[in-house]
Amino acid sequence: MNYPVWDVPILGSAWVIGAIASFHVLVSHFAIGGGFYLPMAERKALREGRADWLEVIKSHSRFFMVLTAAFGTVTGVGIWFAIGLGSSEGTSTLIHNFVFGWAIEYTFFLIEVTSAMVYYYTWGRVSDRMHLTIGWIYAGSAWLSLVIINGILTFMLTPGSAWLAVAGTGEEASRFWQAFFNPTYFPSLLLRTCICITLAGIWAFITMSRIDGARQPQLKTDVMRWTAKWLIPSFVLLPLCFAWYLYSIPEASRGLLELGVKTMGQGVFTQVTRAALVTVITSATICVIVYLLAWRSALDFKFGHACALLLLAMAATASTEYTREMLRKPYVINQHMFSNGTRKSQVDAFNRDGYLTRSPWVRPEERALWQSGDSADPKVQAAHMARGELMFRGQCMSCHTVDGYRSMRRFLETRDRQAIGNILTVLHEYKDDSPYKKFMPPLTGLPEEITALGDYLNQLVHGADAKKAPAPAPVVPVPAAK
Ligand code: HEC
């Protein structure tokens, strides 16, 4: 409740984060995998004395530099803006816990960007050995930035018992290393490294497909086949890493996936399972295309084919990241903070003292109106609705929009005030058998606040339609704000 709510109509703030993140993942993982591809290709070409190949690598390194240094950086900063606005409370927790982690990350990042530039601009200007060394410095620093960020990313799904034991006490920083090397740290690092290597190959096809096969048939065949080989190790390792990863995630999250797979025949997919399936199908398709086109008929491999592969890779990475995010729902930091910024430890206090009681976003005169018992007064009515809206913005809007993604209007259209009230009661009671518990946080607050939310939602969905929308419940006076 300490931060304002970012209202993104139709799309919702979560999708803005998701869209920027999908693109960023595609480019940033390429920045790491490509970091290894370049010096390895260069070393091979140098050893075999292939000047024509070196020429292609140089042109790929320009593409690489522009893409990673420009788009990679801009989308990286974009993520900061988006998560800062869309998930402020969660971002604040990450910063407070990992400020030194991020400082180290930026150091590696600085070396990474600098050496990418130096690598490109020193082609033919320094000795071959020196140039290769610069390439390896780039590769090392890029991978080390993954080593760092991976700790922070995996922390959100599996903060680990040591950190959770002190969460909310102010002692969190004392568990930095336990939080960093959390249960999914190593499987995720290996998984992401595999993805980096695969993406290095897929992006390299973009440059390599443009070699004129009629003019330089030998070069194109060699380069295409060498690039295709980049996909082999990870396609063998990826399923294994994925299995290890699944083995390390919390029981409840894995259950969500298993449930979807077991009930697939009956068509009861969970969203997570659907997304995971997209990952599997797109990855398999990439495999087939690379074998049939890039390997078997390298000369016919066109720029369009490379772009199609890239689109598939984008679908695969986006659905993988989506799966990872969904596995964590309804939490932003598993078992600690819900997606709407409410901490698990705050739930009882919010139910006892009120969700909006300490909110800085309520004016004193509004509070006074809430406490008035005169529900016939239009001013009191308006304040009651505003109270419901604040509840909606604070507790629901991180995942729902009014009219677009997970639209409140669509979900509630067929429900009258009574039925809306029933859902809110289920969300508030948050019993173990509640079907919503898997993906929605508990609704917190005083009974009057929940009534206000129900009335607000009812008005939002049914407007002034009197038949569907019975008169709002009378405003109940509440105890004075503490
Ligand atoms: C952590 C994200 C999240 C938050 C926060 C959240 N929801 Fe949901 N909600 C979901 C998801 C996911 C679904 C399922 C969407 C689907 O089926 O497409 C859903 C579905 C619903 C549905 C439809 C359920 C049904 O059975 O038809 C309603 C109604 C709803 N939410 C109301 C709310 C209200 C009210 C709040 C705020 C108090 C809220 N949600 C907060 C994620 C969330």
Residues whose N, C-alpha, C, O or C-beta is under 5 A from the ligand:
A	BS01	HEC	P330 S339 N340 Q395 C396 C399 F411 F439 M440 P441 L443
